[in-house]
């Protein structure tokens, strides 16, 4: 999202959740990491599709 200069409010919210220490278990952190990975994979896929 930084490379595309796109503002993404949920990403900012996730940053706040992590920085404020609201994730209290490793499972919660894993869920957030999986979600971020899914977003990244989607962005990469969309960029590759747009190049064709």
Backbone as CSV, one residue per row, in Angstrom:
resi,resn,N_x,N_y,N_z,CA_x,CA_y,CA_z,C_x,C_y,C_z
1,UNK,0.812,-1.185,0.000,0.000,0.000,0.000,0.858,1.252,0.000
2,UNK,2.015,1.161,0.577,2.919,2.307,0.566,3.404,2.572,-0.857
3,UNK,3.733,1.504,-1.574,4.230,1.658,-2.939,3.182,2.274,-3.856
4,UNK,1.912,1.980,-3.600,0.854,2.507,-4.456,0.280,3.829,-3.942
5,UNK,0.836,4.342,-2.835,0.380,5.590,-2.214,-1.122,5.554,-1.939
6,UNK,-1.581,4.434,-1.392,-2.987,4.218,-1.115,-3.198,4.178,0.392
7,UNK,-4.142,4.927,0.886,-4.454,4.942,2.322,-5.473,3.848,2.603
8,UNK,-5.220,3.055,3.615,-6.104,1.941,3.942,-6.418,2.011,5.426
9,UNK,-7.611,2.500,5.741,-7.998,2.712,7.143,-7.907,1.454,8.003
10,UNK,-8.329,0.267,7.517,-8.187,-0.928,8.358,-6.729,-1.235,8.704
11,UNK,-5.812,-0.937,7.800,-4.392,-1.164,8.105,-3.945,-0.234,9.224
12,UNK,-4.430,0.990,9.202,-4.094,1.925,10.279,-4.688,1.449,11.597
13,UNK,-5.896,0.912,11.549,-6.528,0.398,12.763,-5.745,-0.787,13.322
14,UNK,-5.282,-1.666,12.425,-4.488,-2.810,12.862,-3.200,-2.345,13.527
15,UNK,-2.586,-1.323,12.967,-1.369,-0.776,13.548,-1.635,-0.278,14.970
16,UNK,-2.744,0.399,15.163,-3.099,0.876,16.505,-3.367,-0.280,17.455
17,UNK,-4.081,-1.285,16.991,-4.391,-2.441,17.841,-3.106,-3.093,18.333
18,UNK,-2.166,-3.269,17.429,-0.899,-3.905,17.804,-0.094,-3.002,18.729
19,UNK,0.017,-1.731,18.381,0.859,-0.833,19.171,0.290,-0.565,20.568
20,UNK,-1.020,-0.642,20.714,-1.629,-0.423,22.023,-1.648,-1.681,22.885
21,UNK,-1.195,-2.783,22.322,-1.119,-4.019,23.089,-2.449,-4.712,23.294
22,UNK,-3.374,-4.527,22.368,-4.689,-5.139,22.514,-4.714,-6.604,22.093
23,UNK,-3.667,-7.060,21.445,-3.546,-8.478,21.108,-2.871,-9.159,22.287
24,UNK,-3.609,-10.004,22.963,-3.072,-10.563,24.201,-2.599,-12.007,24.085
25,UNK,-2.964,-12.689,23.009,-2.547,-14.082,22.864,-1.812,-14.288,21.542
26,UNK,-0.961,-15.287,21.475,-0.291,-15.595,20.208,-1.285,-15.940,19.092
27,UNK,-2.399,-16.548,19.463,-3.405,-16.891,18.452,-3.965,-15.632,17.797
28,UNK,-4.256,-14.612,18.577,-4.760,-13.350,18.029,-3.742,-12.721,17.092
29,UNK,-2.486,-12.748,17.473,-1.432,-12.202,16.618,-1.326,-13.001,15.324
30,UNK,-1.484,-14.319,15.409,-1.415,-15.162,14.216,-2.558,-14.852,13.256
31,UNK,-3.731,-14.609,13.793,-4.878,-14.266,12.951,-4.613,-12.956,12.203
32,UNK,-4.065,-11.975,12.901,-3.749,-10.701,12.257,-2.686,-10.900,11.173
33,UNK,-1.674,-11.698,11.470,-0.621,-11.949,10.471,-1.180,-12.665,9.240
34,UNK,-2.068,-13.623,9.446,-2.696,-14.304,8.312,-3.532,-13.337,7.479
35,UNK,-4.230,-12.449,8.140,-5.038,-11.465,7.420,-4.158,-10.518,6.609
36,UNK,-3.069,-10.079,7.191,-2.138,-9.202,6.471,-1.540,-9.944,5.282
37,UNK,-1.186,-11.208,5.473,-0.662,-12.011,4.371,-1.681,-12.162,3.249
38,UNK,-2.951,-12.350,3.603,-4.009,-12.458,2.591,-4.162,-11.159,1.817
39,UNK,-4.093,-10.034,2.522,-4.161,-8.734,1.838,-2.991,-8.535,0.894
40,UNK,-1.814,-8.902,1.342,-0.633,-8.764,0.508,-0.724,-9.652,-0.729
41,UNK,-1.149,-10.892,-0.552,-1.288,-11.819,-1.681,-2.321,-11.299,-2.683
42,UNK,-3.395,-10.725,-2.185,-4.417,-10.158,-3.066,-3.864,-8.991,-3.862
43,UNK,-3.126,-8.110,-3.198,-2.544,-6.960,-3.899,-1.569,-7.410,-4.974
44,UNK,-0.721,-8.365,-4.648,0.254,-8.872,-5.624,-0.479,-9.497,-6.808
45,UNK,-1.503,-10.286,-6.537,-2.273,-10.917,-7.602,-2.958,-9.904,-8.494
46,UNK,-3.539,-8.877,-7.892,-4.198,-7.837,-8.681,-3.205,-7.053,-9.528
47,UNK,-2.030,-6.791,-8.979,-1.012,-6.069,-9.750,-0.532,-6.900,-10.928
48,UNK,-0.342,-8.179,-10.712,0.083,-9.057,-11.818,-0.993,-9.144,-12.875
49,UNK,-2.242,-9.200,-12.449,-3.349,-9.253,-13.411,-3.474,-7.970,-14.207
50,UNK,-3.167,-6.848,-13.590,-3.269,-5.560,-14.279,-2.164,-5.374,-15.309
51,UNK,-1.052,-6.052,-15.129,0.073,-5.925,-16.069,-0.198,-6.643,-17.385
52,UNK,-1.076,-7.619,-17.360,-1.328,-8.424,-18.566,-2.130,-7.717,-19.567
